[in-house]
Amino acid sequence: MIGLEDRQALAQDIDTAHAAGARLQPACDVAGIDVRTLQRWKARSGLTAGDGRPSAVRPMPSHALSAAERAALLAVANEPRFACAPPARIVPMLADEGVYLGSESSMARVLKAAGQNKRRGRAKAPRATKPPTTHIATAPGQVWCWDMTYLPARVMGRWFHLYLILDLYSRKIVGAEVHDSDDSDHAVHLVRRTALAEGIAAMTPKPVLHGDNGSTLKATTVLAMLNWLGIKPSYSRPRVSDDNAFAESLFRTAKYRPEFPAQGFETLDDARAWAAGFVRWYNVEHRHSGIRYVSPQQRHTGQDQAILAARHTLYLQAQERHPARWSGATRDWSLIDMVTLNPERDEVVKMAACVQHTQLKAA
C-alpha cells in the first residue's frame, strides 16, 4: 500500500506533467500507478484521508464458525491422540469416525488464533538455505576449485578416481592426480603438491580452495593440511549441485573428449596417461570460451592481454578495409578482469572487487 504522503507527491507530479502537456496514461506509467488508481484517489478522499483498508470494519461472514464450533475444534485438536498430528491428518481421522467439525484450513485458523499453530512433536521447523558464499578472483592464485570424479574401468563395478584443482581466474588445471581409491590421503597429497608447485609461500593473500561437501574433501587430515598451508577452505551448500559449477563443467569437458574411452580404462596407468594428456591439452591447446578463447596457460601467465589487444587491432583493420561488412562495433576482445563463483548482487561483487584491487596494490 502507498502511504498518504507518497500518494500526494505522486499525484502532484502527475498533475504537473499533465499540465505541461504530457498525456495522463504515460505519466501514470512512469509513476508506477494506473490511471484508474489516480481517479479513485481523487474521487474517494484518497489524497486526504489516506488508505482506509487497514482500518476498515469488515462484517463477519454469515457462514463463519460460531464460538461453540471453534471451541469444539480446539478441544479436539488438543486431545492426547492428536498431540503430534497436524490438521491435515486430524480432519481425515475424524472423518473416518463419522465426525466433521470443519476443514483443515478452519482448524489451522482456530489453532493460530489460540496461539497453538506450531510444529508438533520433536520435528524442527524448516530453515531457509543460507545464500552461497561469493568468491571473486581478479588474478591467478586467489581462488581454486577442486573436486573428484569417477573414471570407469573395463571391469564392471570398478572405478578410478580423478582429482583436479582448477584456478578460477585462469581456468588452468594447477593440480591433477588419478588413483584407484577414494581416500583423503590422496587429497592431502594433491593439495600439498599443488600449493608448493604454484609457490604458495609467495602468495599474499593465500588462495581460497572451494569444493563440494564430499567426506574426502572435508576430512580432518585435509583440513589440517589446508591450515598448515594457510589455505582457506570453502564448501558448497548441502544438496546444492551447482555451487561448484566450474569444476563440474571441467569434468564434463574431460569426459566428452574424443579420446575418452567409452568402454573404460584397462589399467590405472592407462587412466593416468589419459589424464596427463587431457591436462596438457586443456591448459595449453584448449581455447576456453569463458576467457575470450585464449588458453588457460596464456591467461595464467598474463599473455592474454597482448593476445586480445592484437585481435582487437586486427578486427579494427578489417573493419577499415571493408566498413560496409560491419553493421556495428567489432567483436569484443576486452580482457575479463574478474571472475565470480556463486555471485550475489552486483553491488556486492563490485564492492568486493574494489577491495581486492586495493589490497593487491597495497601488497
C-alpha positions as CSV (number, residue, x, y, z in Angstrom):
1,M,0.0,0.0,0.0
2,I,1.2,3.5,-0.8
3,G,1.3,5.9,2.1
4,L,-0.6,9.3,2.2
5,E,2.5,11.4,1.7
6,D,3.7,9.3,-1.2
7,R,0.2,9.4,-2.8
8,Q,0.1,13.2,-2.6
9,A,3.6,13.5,-4.1
10,L,2.8,11.1,-7.0
11,A,-0.5,12.9,-7.7
12,Q,1.2,16.3,-7.7
13,D,4.0,15.1,-10.0
14,I,1.4,13.6,-12.4
15,D,-0.7,16.7,-12.4
16,T,2.4,18.9,-13.1
17,A,3.4,16.7,-16.0
18,H,-0.1,16.6,-17.4
19,A,-0.4,20.4,-17.2
20,A,2.9,20.7,-19.1
21,G,1.5,18.7,-22.0
22,A,2.2,15.1,-21.1
23,R,-0.6,12.5,-21.6
24,L,-2.1,11.2,-18.5
25,Q,-1.6,7.5,-19.2
26,P,2.2,7.7,-19.9
27,A,2.6,10.0,-16.9
28,C,0.9,7.4,-14.6
29,D,3.0,4.6,-16.2
30,V,6.2,6.4,-15.3
31,A,4.9,6.9,-11.7
32,G,4.1,3.2,-11.5
33,I,0.3,3.5,-11.0
34,D,-2.8,3.1,-13.1
35,V,-5.0,5.9,-14.3
36,R,-7.9,4.3,-12.5
37,T,-6.0,4.3,-9.3
38,L,-5.3,8.1,-9.6
39,Q,-9.0,8.7,-10.3
40,R,-10.1,6.6,-7.3
41,W,-7.7,8.5,-5.1
42,K,-9.3,11.8,-6.1
43,A,-12.9,10.6,-6.0
44,R,-12.7,8.8,-2.6
45,S,-10.6,11.1,-0.5
46,G,-7.6,9.0,-1.1
47,L,-5.4,12.1,-1.2
48,T,-6.6,13.5,2.2
49,A,-7.6,10.6,4.4
50,G,-5.1,8.0,3.1
51,D,-5.8,4.3,2.6
52,G,-8.7,3.1,4.7
53,R,-8.3,-0.6,4.1
54,P,-6.2,-1.4,7.2
55,S,-8.8,0.3,9.5
56,A,-11.9,-0.8,7.6
57,V,-14.6,-2.6,9.5
58,R,-15.5,-5.9,7.8
59,P,-18.6,-7.8,8.6
60,M,-18.4,-11.3,9.9
61,P,-19.3,-13.8,7.1
62,S,-22.6,-15.5,7.6
63,H,-21.0,-18.9,7.2
64,A,-18.2,-18.3,9.7
65,L,-17.7,-20.8,12.6
66,S,-19.6,-20.0,15.7
67,A,-17.8,-19.6,19.1
68,A,-19.1,-23.1,20.1
69,E,-17.8,-24.6,16.9
70,R,-14.4,-23.0,17.3
71,A,-14.2,-24.3,20.9
72,A,-15.1,-27.8,19.7
73,L,-12.3,-27.7,17.1
74,L,-9.8,-26.5,19.6
75,A,-10.8,-29.2,22.1
76,V,-10.5,-32.0,19.6
77,A,-7.1,-30.7,18.4
78,N,-5.8,-30.8,22.0
79,E,-6.8,-34.4,22.6
80,P,-3.8,-36.5,23.6
81,R,-4.2,-38.8,20.5
82,F,-3.7,-35.7,18.2
83,A,-0.7,-34.3,20.1
84,C,1.7,-34.9,17.2
85,A,-0.8,-34.6,14.3
86,P,-1.3,-31.6,12.1
87,P,-4.8,-30.5,10.9
88,A,-4.2,-32.2,7.6
89,R,-4.2,-35.6,9.4
90,I,-6.7,-34.8,12.2
91,V,-9.5,-34.0,9.8
92,P,-9.3,-37.2,7.8
93,M,-9.0,-39.2,11.0
94,L,-12.2,-37.6,12.4
95,A,-13.9,-38.3,9.0
96,D,-13.2,-42.0,9.4
97,E,-15.0,-41.8,12.8
98,G,-18.0,-40.1,11.1
99,V,-17.2,-36.7,12.6
100,Y,-16.8,-33.4,10.7
101,L,-16.2,-30.2,12.6
102,G,-14.5,-28.1,9.9
103,S,-11.9,-28.2,7.2
104,E,-8.1,-28.3,7.6
105,S,-7.8,-24.6,6.9
106,S,-10.6,-23.8,9.5
107,M,-8.7,-25.9,12.2
108,A,-5.4,-24.2,11.3
109,R,-7.0,-20.8,11.7
110,V,-8.5,-21.7,15.0
111,L,-5.2,-23.1,16.3
112,K,-3.4,-19.9,15.0
113,A,-5.9,-17.7,16.9
114,A,-5.3,-19.7,20.0
115,G,-1.5,-19.4,19.7
116,Q,-1.1,-23.1,19.0
117,N,-0.1,-23.1,15.4
118,K,3.3,-24.5,16.0
119,R,5.1,-27.6,14.9
120,R,4.1,-30.6,16.9
121,G,6.4,-33.3,18.3
122,R,10.2,-33.1,18.1
123,A,10.4,-32.1,14.4
124,K,12.2,-28.9,13.9
125,A,10.9,-26.1,11.7
126,P,12.4,-25.9,8.3
127,R,15.2,-23.4,7.9
128,A,16.0,-21.4,4.8
129,T,19.2,-22.4,3.0
130,K,21.8,-19.9,3.5
131,P,22.9,-18.0,0.4
132,P,26.1,-19.2,-1.3
133,T,29.4,-17.7,-0.4
134,T,30.6,-15.4,-3.2
135,H,34.3,-15.7,-4.2
136,I,35.9,-13.2,-6.6
137,A,39.1,-13.8,-8.5
138,T,40.9,-10.9,-10.2
139,A,44.2,-12.7,-10.7
140,P,45.6,-16.2,-10.7
141,G,46.2,-17.9,-7.3
142,Q,43.3,-16.3,-5.5
143,V,40.5,-18.9,-5.7
144,W,40.9,-22.6,-6.5
145,C,38.2,-25.1,-7.2
146,W,38.6,-28.8,-6.7
147,D,36.6,-32.0,-6.9
148,M,36.8,-35.7,-7.6
149,T,35.1,-37.6,-10.4
150,Y,34.9,-41.3,-11.3
151,L,36.6,-42.8,-14.3
152,P,35.2,-46.1,-15.5
153,A,37.3,-49.2,-15.7
154,R,36.9,-52.2,-18.1
155,V,35.9,-54.3,-15.1
156,M,32.2,-53.9,-14.2
157,G,31.8,-52.1,-10.9
158,R,35.4,-50.8,-10.7
159,W,36.3,-47.2,-10.9
160,F,39.4,-44.9,-10.9
161,H,39.3,-41.6,-9.2
162,L,40.4,-38.3,-10.8
163,Y,41.2,-35.4,-8.5
164,L,41.5,-32.0,-10.1
165,I,42.3,-28.5,-8.8
166,L,41.3,-25.6,-11.1
167,D,42.4,-21.9,-10.9
168,L,39.1,-19.9,-11.0
169,Y,40.6,-16.9,-12.7
170,S,42.7,-18.5,-15.5
171,R,40.8,-21.9,-15.7
172,K,44.2,-23.6,-15.6
173,I,44.4,-27.1,-14.1
174,V,47.0,-26.5,-11.4
175,G,46.8,-30.0,-9.9
176,A,45.6,-33.4,-11.1
177,E,46.1,-37.0,-9.9
178,V,44.4,-40.3,-10.6
179,H,44.1,-43.1,-8.0
180,D,42.4,-46.4,-7.7
181,S,40.6,-45.5,-4.5
182,D,38.8,-42.5,-2.9
183,D,40.9,-41.6,0.1
184,S,41.6,-38.4,2.0
185,D,45.3,-39.1,1.8
186,H,45.2,-38.6,-1.9
187,A,43.5,-35.2,-1.5
188,V,46.1,-34.2,1.1
189,H,49.0,-35.1,-1.2
190,L,47.4,-33.3,-4.2
191,V,46.7,-30.0,-2.4
192,R,50.2,-30.0,-0.9
193,R,51.9,-30.7,-4.2
194,T,49.8,-28.1,-6.0
195,A,50.4,-25.4,-3.4
196,L,54.2,-25.9,-3.5
197,A,54.2,-26.0,-7.3
198,E,52.3,-22.8,-7.5
199,G,54.6,-21.1,-5.0
200,I,52.1,-20.6,-2.2
201,A,54.8,-19.2,0.1
202,A,54.9,-16.0,-2.0
203,M,51.1,-15.7,-2.4
204,T,49.5,-12.8,-0.5
205,P,46.8,-13.4,0.5
206,K,46.6,-17.2,0.4
207,P,44.1,-18.8,-2.0
208,V,40.7,-20.0,-1.2
209,L,40.0,-23.6,-2.0
210,H,36.4,-24.3,-2.9
211,G,34.9,-27.8,-3.1
212,D,31.8,-29.8,-2.5
213,N,30.6,-31.4,0.7
214,G,32.2,-34.8,0.0
215,S,33.6,-36.5,3.0
216,T,37.0,-36.9,1.3
217,L,37.5,-33.2,0.8
218,K,36.3,-32.4,4.4
219,A,38.4,-35.0,6.2
220,T,40.4,-33.9,9.2
221,T,43.7,-34.6,7.6
222,V,42.7,-32.4,4.6
223,L,41.7,-29.6,6.9
224,A,44.9,-29.9,8.9
225,M,47.0,-29.7,5.6
226,L,45.0,-26.6,4.5
227,N,45.6,-25.0,7.8
228,W,49.3,-25.7,7.6
229,L,49.5,-24.2,4.1
230,G,47.4,-21.2,5.1
231,I,44.6,-22.0,2.5
232,K,41.1,-21.1,3.5
233,P,38.6,-24.0,2.8
234,S,35.2,-23.2,1.3
235,Y,32.4,-25.7,0.7
236,S,29.2,-25.8,-1.3
237,R,25.8,-25.8,0.4
238,P,24.4,-29.2,1.2
239,R,22.3,-30.7,-1.5
240,V,23.1,-27.9,-4.0
241,S,24.7,-29.3,-7.1
242,D,25.7,-26.1,-8.9
243,D,27.7,-24.3,-6.2
244,N,30.9,-25.8,-7.7
245,A,30.0,-25.3,-11.3
246,F,33.4,-24.6,-12.7
247,A,34.8,-28.0,-11.5
248,E,31.7,-29.8,-12.7
249,S,32.0,-28.1,-16.1
250,L,35.6,-29.1,-16.4
251,F,34.7,-32.8,-15.7
252,R,32.1,-32.7,-18.5
253,T,34.7,-31.3,-20.9
254,A,37.0,-34.1,-19.9
255,K,34.5,-36.9,-20.4
256,Y,33.3,-35.7,-23.7
257,R,36.7,-35.5,-25.3
258,P,37.0,-37.8,-28.4
259,E,39.9,-39.8,-26.8
260,F,38.0,-40.5,-23.7
261,P,37.4,-44.3,-23.7
262,A,33.7,-45.1,-23.7
263,Q,34.4,-48.7,-22.6
264,G,36.5,-47.6,-19.7
265,F,40.2,-47.8,-18.9
266,E,42.2,-51.0,-18.9
267,T,44.6,-50.2,-16.1
268,L,45.4,-47.4,-13.6
269,D,48.4,-46.5,-15.8
270,D,46.1,-46.0,-18.8
271,A,43.9,-43.7,-16.8
272,R,46.9,-41.7,-15.6
273,A,48.3,-41.4,-19.1
274,W,44.9,-40.2,-20.4
275,A,44.6,-37.6,-17.5
276,A,48.1,-36.3,-18.2
277,G,47.3,-35.8,-21.9
278,F,44.0,-34.1,-21.1
279,V,45.6,-31.7,-18.7
280,R,48.3,-30.8,-21.2
281,W,45.6,-30.2,-23.9
282,Y,43.3,-28.3,-21.7
283,N,46.0,-25.9,-20.3
284,V,48.0,-25.3,-23.5
285,E,45.9,-26.0,-26.6
286,H,42.3,-25.5,-25.5
287,R,40.8,-22.1,-26.3
288,H,38.4,-21.5,-23.5
289,S,35.1,-19.8,-24.3
290,G,34.9,-18.2,-20.8
291,I,38.1,-16.3,-21.2
292,R,37.8,-14.9,-24.7
293,Y,39.1,-18.0,-26.4
294,V,42.7,-17.9,-25.1
295,S,44.3,-20.9,-23.4
296,P,44.3,-21.2,-19.7
297,Q,48.1,-21.2,-19.7
298,Q,48.2,-17.9,-21.6
299,R,45.8,-16.3,-19.2
300,H,47.6,-17.8,-16.2
301,T,50.9,-16.2,-17.3
302,G,49.4,-12.9,-18.4
303,Q,49.9,-13.4,-22.1
304,D,46.2,-13.0,-22.8
305,Q,46.3,-9.2,-22.6
306,A,48.7,-8.8,-25.5
307,I,46.8,-11.5,-27.5
308,L,43.4,-9.9,-27.0
309,A,44.8,-6.5,-27.9
310,A,46.3,-7.8,-31.1
311,R,43.0,-9.4,-32.0
312,H,41.2,-6.1,-31.4
313,T,43.7,-4.3,-33.7
314,L,43.3,-6.9,-36.4
315,Y,39.5,-6.6,-36.3
316,L,39.7,-2.8,-36.5
317,Q,41.9,-3.0,-39.6
318,A,39.5,-5.4,-41.2
319,Q,36.7,-3.0,-40.5
320,E,38.6,-0.1,-42.0
321,R,39.2,-2.2,-45.2
322,H,35.6,-3.1,-45.6
323,P,33.3,-0.9,-43.5
324,A,30.2,-2.0,-45.3
325,R,30.6,-5.5,-44.0
326,W,30.2,-4.3,-40.4
327,S,26.9,-3.3,-39.1
328,G,28.2,-2.2,-35.7
329,A,31.2,-2.4,-33.5
330,T,33.8,-5.1,-33.8
331,R,33.9,-8.2,-31.7
332,D,34.5,-7.6,-28.0
333,W,38.1,-8.7,-27.3
334,S,38.3,-6.9,-24.0
335,L,40.0,-8.6,-21.0
336,I,37.7,-10.3,-18.5
337,D,39.3,-8.9,-15.3
338,M,37.0,-10.5,-12.8
339,V,35.5,-14.0,-12.3
340,T,33.0,-14.8,-9.6
341,L,32.0,-18.1,-8.1
342,N,28.3,-18.1,-7.0
343,P,27.8,-14.4,-7.5
344,E,25.4,-12.4,-5.3
345,R,24.1,-9.0,-6.0
346,D,26.0,-6.8,-8.5
347,E,26.8,-4.2,-5.9
348,V,28.3,-6.8,-3.5
349,V,30.5,-8.2,-6.3
350,K,31.7,-4.7,-7.3
351,M,32.5,-3.7,-3.8
352,A,34.4,-6.9,-3.1
353,A,36.3,-6.5,-6.3
354,C,37.3,-2.9,-5.4
355,V,38.6,-4.1,-2.0
356,Q,40.7,-6.9,-3.7
357,H,42.2,-4.4,-6.1
358,T,43.1,-2.1,-3.2
359,Q,44.7,-5.0,-1.3
360,L,46.7,-6.1,-4.3
361,K,48.1,-2.6,-4.9
362,A,49.0,-2.2,-1.2
363,A,50.8,-5.6,-1.3
